[in-house]
Amino acid sequence: MAIEIPRDLLPADGRFGCGPSKVRPAQLEALIASGSTILGTSHRQAPVKNLVGSVREQLAALFRVPEGYEIIVGNGGSTAFWDAAAFGLIERRSQNLVFGEFGGKFAASAGAPWLDAPDVRKAEPGTLSVAEVVSGVDVYAWPHNETSTGVAAPIQRIDAEGALTVIDATSAAGGIDFDATQADVYYFAPQKNLGSDGGLWFAAVSPAAIERIERIAASDRYIPEFLSLKNAVDNSRLNQTLNTPALTTLHLLDSQLRWILDNGGLAWAASRTSESSSVLYDWAEASSVATPFVSDAAERSPVVATIDFDDSIDAAAIAKTLRANGIVDTEPYRKLGRNQLRVATFVSIEPDDVRQLTRSIDFVLENLGA
Ligand SMILES: Cc1ncc(COP(=O)(O)O)c(C=O)c1O
């Protein structure tokens, strides 16, 4: 190994990736302790249905959802939700705030041929775009946290008659506090702050969103079974999914939710991710070779910190050296193309491990090219 980081500078756990991300050892122990009660058993029987019910109840508690909101679940991760929304949530036209890759992917799904072309509000990576009320738009959509750039957006309902506010919370859910009354749909996959694995999507949906889903389902629009949100609502009410879900994903999610709730819920989680991300932003502000990529401090994500490096430093070489020392997934988002490190500060990641990470990076910087 070219550069060996001294052990006393290394984090205890070297996983800093943006997803799939760190799963706490206690979750794996809980999974093993479940023995033969969940894994390898039918998803139509009480043990798994109770697990789905527990996940739904805990998510509702975590988000403090208002009366009438429901937690729905389906297979296929957030990417499947985008297509499901194009089939069953957007009535005619969406407005999509695009300030990175993931917002752009939903905008692409919203360009389905049976809809009017979306009103796309694009901003340069590292900045935020804002919604504007436009007549004829019935869904306003943006990511709570844009994982590709490390920009976090405020969650505030768009005050437009009959329109829904639809938030991609894939990398925010469980790590950033917000007011659930401000969104009609808050959807995510659980492989980030929620410390689980991929393959499922969940959404907290308002009564207005359920009404929209039911109205479109009852119309003559063609909707494939697998992407039907109406199917998801009906099955979720029975604590099941249309087809077989990943039981491991559900189990890991359930134990993560219990851990967050037992520690104080979303406010606790948010203070922990803020503490961790501040370590990185403060380190970068103080560094002569690094700067936070997101220049407006108010828009910096508390869960995904992106740090730019001077041209004199090869960030890819830092990430490669860290990886060789067991610190993984600090590479930037592949399509952003910047001389950057991207570090997840999700709730499972120990703030002290983030402090150790900065010490490790300092050591690599002192020894790179030395
Ligand atoms: C903000 C955001 N939205 C959507 C996705 C896609 O999620 P999935 O891989 O579960 O489809 C990701 C994945 O990283 C994401 O970060």
The ligand as a Tripos MOL2 file, in Angstrom:
@<TRIPOS>MOLECULE
LIG
   16    16     1     0     0
SMALL
NO_CHARGES

@<TRIPOS>ATOM
      1 C1        -32.4860   11.5150   -4.1620 C.3       1 LIG1
      2 C2        -32.5710   10.1450   -4.7810 C.ar      1 LIG1
      3 N1        -33.6720    9.8000   -5.4420 N.ar      1 LIG1
      4 C3        -33.8110    8.5890   -5.9990 C.ar      1 LIG1
      5 C4        -32.8050    7.6460   -5.9450 C.ar      1 LIG1
      6 C5        -32.9890    6.3200   -6.6110 C.3       1 LIG1
      7 O1        -33.2580    5.3570   -5.6330 O.3       1 LIG1
      8 P1        -33.3350    3.8250   -6.0170 P.3       1 LIG1
      9 O2        -31.9440    3.3880   -6.3450 O.co2     1 LIG1
     10 O3        -33.8970    3.1630   -4.7850 O.co2     1 LIG1
     11 O4        -34.2460    3.6820   -7.1880 O.co2     1 LIG1
     12 C6        -31.6240    7.9530   -5.2690 C.ar      1 LIG1
     13 C7        -30.5300    6.9780   -5.1890 C.2       1 LIG1
     14 O5        -29.4270    7.2670   -4.8040 O.2       1 LIG1
     15 C8        -31.5140    9.2320   -4.6620 C.ar      1 LIG1
     16 O6        -30.3960    9.5640   -4.0080 O.3       1 LIG1
@<TRIPOS>BOND
     1     1     2 1
     2     2     3 ar
     3     2    15 ar
     4     3     4 ar
     5     4     5 ar
     6     5     6 1
     7     5    12 ar
     8     6     7 1
     9     7     8 1
    10     8     9 2
    11     8    10 1
    12     8    11 1
    13    12    13 1
    14    12    15 ar
    15    13    14 2
    16    15    16 1
@<TRIPOS>SUBSTRUCTURE
     1 LIG1         1 GROUP 0 **** ****
